[in-house]
Amino acid sequence: MQLPGESVYLFHDADGNMIKKDGYEQYLRRHVQKLGITGKTNNHAIRKGFNSNILIARGVPANERAAILGHTTRTNERNYSPRKKDSLNRLRDTLSR
């Protein structure tokens, strides 16, 4: 879902300005609640969900996901991308042939 208004920033105020660090958590929590999302609303949970459920699901490459989230590709893959046990098992089976 898109936040109201237009801005180059994912999280922005009504004028399109970047949200400052000290107000980010409150801003994030308020908008998440407006969207009806319950549970964890901290920065890392939201970023991981955005990466996993939106960016990966839409086929966005790892380097582009990392750029959107402001990380290196390695950090994105290590901390924000899901590790599926069945995928790892399938990969192990493939490599052991």
VONULUM-74876 format. One record per residue (C-alpha): residue number from 1; residue in one letter; x, y, z. Coordinates in steps of 0.05 Angstrom, whole numbers, plus 5000, padded with zeros to 4 digits. Layout:
VONULUM-74876
(r NUM,'a',(X,Y,Z)),
...
END
This chain:
VONULUM-74876
(r 1,'m',(5000,5000,5000)),
(r 2,'q',(5024,5070,4986)),
(r 3,'l',(5027,5125,5037)),
(r 4,'p',(4987,5187,5020)),
(r 5,'g',(5023,5242,4982)),
(r 6,'e',(5081,5241,4934)),
(r 7,'s',(5153,5238,4954)),
(r 8,'v',(5219,5206,4935)),
(r 9,'y',(5221,5179,5007)),
(r 10,'l',(5184,5116,5027)),
(r 11,'f',(5168,5147,5095)),
(r 12,'h',(5152,5221,5089)),
(r 13,'d',(5110,5275,5120)),
(r 14,'a',(5050,5309,5087)),
(r 15,'d',(5097,5357,5050)),
(r 16,'g',(5139,5300,5022)),
(r 17,'n',(5198,5312,5069)),
(r 18,'m',(5238,5255,5098)),
(r 19,'i',(5217,5235,5168)),
(r 20,'k',(5272,5251,5218)),
(r 21,'k',(5301,5194,5258)),
(r 22,'d',(5271,5217,5325)),
(r 23,'g',(5200,5216,5297)),
(r 24,'y',(5207,5154,5254)),
(r 25,'e',(5183,5102,5304)),
(r 26,'q',(5121,5141,5323)),
(r 27,'y',(5105,5157,5250)),
(r 28,'l',(5114,5084,5230)),
(r 29,'r',(5071,5058,5287)),
(r 30,'r',(5015,5107,5272)),
(r 31,'h',(5013,5090,5197)),
(r 32,'v',(5018,5015,5209)),
(r 33,'q',(4959,5019,5257)),
(r 34,'k',(4919,5059,5205)),
(r 35,'l',(4931,5002,5156)),
(r 36,'g',(4903,4952,5207)),
(r 37,'i',(4969,4916,5217)),
(r 38,'t',(4977,4886,5285)),
(r 39,'g',(5035,4854,5321)),
(r 40,'k',(5106,4879,5314)),
(r 41,'t',(5111,4948,5286)),
(r 42,'n',(5184,4963,5296)),
(r 43,'n',(5231,4984,5241)),
(r 44,'h',(5263,4917,5228)),
(r 45,'a',(5197,4878,5227)),
(r 46,'i',(5167,4927,5177)),
(r 47,'r',(5230,4927,5133)),
(r 48,'k',(5234,4851,5133)),
(r 49,'g',(5160,4845,5116)),
(r 50,'f',(5166,4896,5060)),
(r 51,'n',(5227,4860,5032)),
(r 52,'s',(5197,4790,5038)),
(r 53,'n',(5123,4801,5023)),
(r 54,'i',(5127,4856,4971)),
(r 55,'l',(5195,4863,4939)),
(r 56,'i',(5215,4789,4935)),
(r 57,'a',(5144,4769,4917)),
(r 58,'r',(5146,4817,4858)),
(r 59,'g',(5213,4791,4835)),
(r 60,'v',(5255,4852,4853)),
(r 61,'p',(5329,4831,4848)),
(r 62,'a',(5371,4829,4913)),
(r 63,'n',(5414,4889,4895)),
(r 64,'e',(5353,4932,4881)),
(r 65,'r',(5319,4909,4945)),
(r 66,'a',(5382,4928,4983)),
(r 67,'a',(5383,4997,4951)),
(r 68,'i',(5310,5009,4969)),
(r 69,'l',(5322,4989,5041)),
(r 70,'g',(5389,5026,5046)),
(r 71,'h',(5433,4966,5057)),
(r 72,'t',(5486,4927,5021)),
(r 73,'t',(5462,4866,4984)),
(r 74,'r',(5497,4822,5035)),
(r 75,'t',(5461,4855,5094)),
(r 76,'n',(5394,4850,5059)),
(r 77,'e',(5403,4777,5044)),
(r 78,'r',(5430,4761,5114)),
(r 79,'n',(5381,4801,5156)),
(r 80,'y',(5319,4818,5116)),
(r 81,'s',(5307,4760,5069)),
(r 82,'p',(5272,4697,5092)),
(r 83,'r',(5309,4632,5096)),
(r 84,'k',(5263,4576,5076)),
(r 85,'k',(5284,4509,5104)),
(r 86,'d',(5252,4470,5046)),
(r 87,'s',(5292,4512,4996)),
(r 88,'l',(5357,4497,5033)),
(r 89,'n',(5340,4423,5036)),
(r 90,'r',(5324,4422,4961)),
(r 91,'l',(5389,4458,4946)),
(r 92,'r',(5429,4409,4988)),
(r 93,'d',(5396,4350,4952)),
(r 94,'t',(5411,4381,4884)),
(r 95,'l',(5484,4394,4901)),
(r 96,'s',(5494,4324,4930)),
(r 97,'r',(5476,4290,4864)),
END
